[in-house]
Amino acid sequence: MNICGFGDAELEFPVEVHFRVIAFADAGTDAGVRAAAERLGLGGDLTVGNESAGGKYHTFNLTLMVESAERMAEIDRAFRAVPGVKMVL
């Protein structure tokens, strides 16, 4: 068991984490997000979420058990590095 501080809360690993990737709605960004998920071994877990009212942005969702703070940070960094990704929540 691993415990990590996260803001005002402490996380106890393993923990179920819900990631939401908000990105421009274009083919290049979609491909980049999907490729990042594949590199992380999470391609089968990635789902497409909502689209903004104007169609400029959409989301990808990912829910999984994370074994460590390092793995959680690795996933976050991989998605943030994709051109066209605006936020990872």
N, C-alpha and C positions, 0 to 999 in steps of 0.2 A: 504494500500500500504506500502511496506517495501523496503527500499533501502539498498544495501550492497556493500561495496567496494570489487572488485575482480581484483587484479593486478592493472593496470592503469585505469581500467574501473569501473563504478558503475552499478550495476544491480538493476533494479526495478522489484519487485515481485508483482504479479506472472510473471514468465518468462518461455518461452519455452526453454528447455535444451536438448542438444543432447549428450548422453553419448556413448563412445566407450570403450569397455572392450577388451583388448588384452591379450590373455591367451594361454597356452600350449594347443595343440589340442589333448586332451586325454579324455576318458570317465569320469574320476574322476573330472577333472576340469570343464568339461561341466556340469556335474550334480551339482557341487558346485555353479557355476554361476546361473544356473536355479533355484536352491533352494534359493539362496540369493534374486533373483528377486521375487520369490513366497512369501517369508517372508515379503518383502516390499510391496506386493500387486501389483506387476508390471509384473508378469509372462506372461500375455497376450500381453504385449507391447514389450517384448524382441525378437529381430530377430537375426539370424545368418548372419554375414557379410562375409568378404573375408578371404581367407586362404593364408598364406605365400607361396612363390614359392617352398620351400622345404617341406611344409606341417607340419612344426613344430608348428606353431602358427595359430590361427584364431581369428576373432573378433566377438563380440556380440554388437549389436546396440540397443539403447533405446532412444526414443524421447518422451518427456512428458512435461506438464506444471508443474512447481514447484512453490509452494506457499511461500516458505521461504528459507533463507540461511541455516537454521538448517536442513530442509528436504533435501536440495541438499547435504549437508555434510554427512547426514545419508546414503544416497544412495551411495555416493563415498566410505565411510568407509566400508559399507557392501560388496561391490565388491572387494575392496582392501584386505579384510580379507580372501578371498577365496584362498586356496593354489593353486598355478599354475597360478594365475593372475599376469601378468607382469606389466601392466599399465592400468590406467583408465583415459581417456581423456574426 
